[in-house]
Amino acid sequence: MKINPGTASTSSTPLFNTISATLLSDATNENLTPSVSADTQNIQQLVDRVNKALHETDTHIKVKVHEKTNTIMVVVVNNDTDEVIREIPSERMLDLMYNMCVNVGVFLDKKI
């Protein structure tokens, strides 16, 4: 099954459903909460499980941390072309959020 990057609704895509079902079942089975999931080993186990579920779609996910905001990002990648299909949340949105926070003064580098 191939995933079309231009899919209109995220909630109706098989990719989204597969990732959601895997993460929700893992969170339920292991009693994980978002605040507890920061453990690197748990994250790697979840990524491995999602990638096994995505094997038939010729895609896999990568988890990375946005440099400026320290926000965890999930990147869905095509196995054959290494093309980024989707970023959740998008790096562009996180950059925009960071720049807005800098302009408003949320992030301060030094004490005045």
N, C-alpha and C positions, 0 to 999 in steps of 0.2 A: 504494500500500500504506500503510495506517495502522498506527501503532505504539500498542499498548495500554500505558499507563504501569503497569498492574498486572500485567505479565508476571511469571510466577513465577521463572523462571531466566534470569539475564543471559546465560549462555553459550550458550543455545539460541535467542536472538532474532536475527532477520535484521540488526537494527541493530548489535548487538554484533559479529556475524560480519563485516559490511561494514567497520566501523571497524577491527577487528583485522586483517583481511586487508590493508587499505590501509596501515595503519601498519607491519605486518610486512614487506610487500613493499618499502615505501619504505626501511625500515631495512636490509633485506638488499641492495637495489640501491645504496644510497648509503653502505653500511658505517657507519651511524649507531649509536652506543651511547647509552644513557640519559644518560650523563654529558656527551656531546658535543651533545645535542639542545637545549641551552639557548640556542643562537643564535636570535635573533628571526626572522631571514629563513627559516631552516629550519623553524621552528615554523609560520610563516605559510604556507609552501609545503605542509606536511603538512595543515594545516587546510583549505586550498583543495582539495587532492586528496580529502580525506574528504568535504567538502561537495559536490564533484562526484559522488562515489559515492552520496551520500545524496539527491541531487536527486529521484529517483523516490519517495522515502519522505515527501516534504513536510516534511523536517526538516533542520536544519543544526546544526553545533557551534560553540561559542565557547570560547576558551581565556582563562582569567583567573587571577589570582594571589590567593590568600587573604591578606587583609591581615595578620592576626596571625601566621601561620606561614610565610608566603612559599612556600606549596605551590601548585603548578600544578593547576588544576581544569579539567575539560572539562565543559561544559554542553551538553546536547542540547536543542534548542528546536524547537517546532512552527512552521513557516513562516507558517501562516495566523493563528494565535492568539497567537503569541509566548509560549505556555505552556512552562514548563520541564518537560521530560519526565523528565530524569534528570541528576544531577550526579555526577561521578566524580572524586575522592571527594566525598561530600556535604559541603556547607558546615556542616551541623549536626554531622557527625562531626569535622570539623576544629576547630570551636569547642569541642567536648567535649574533644578531645585537647589543645588549647591550655590550657583551664581546668585540666585535670588536671596538665599540666606546670607551670603557674603555682603550683598548690597544693603540688606536690612540690618546687618550687624549681629547676626546670630552666632557666627563663628568669630571668636576673638583670639588673636595670636598673642597679644600682650596686654598687660594690665596698665591702665592709665592712672 
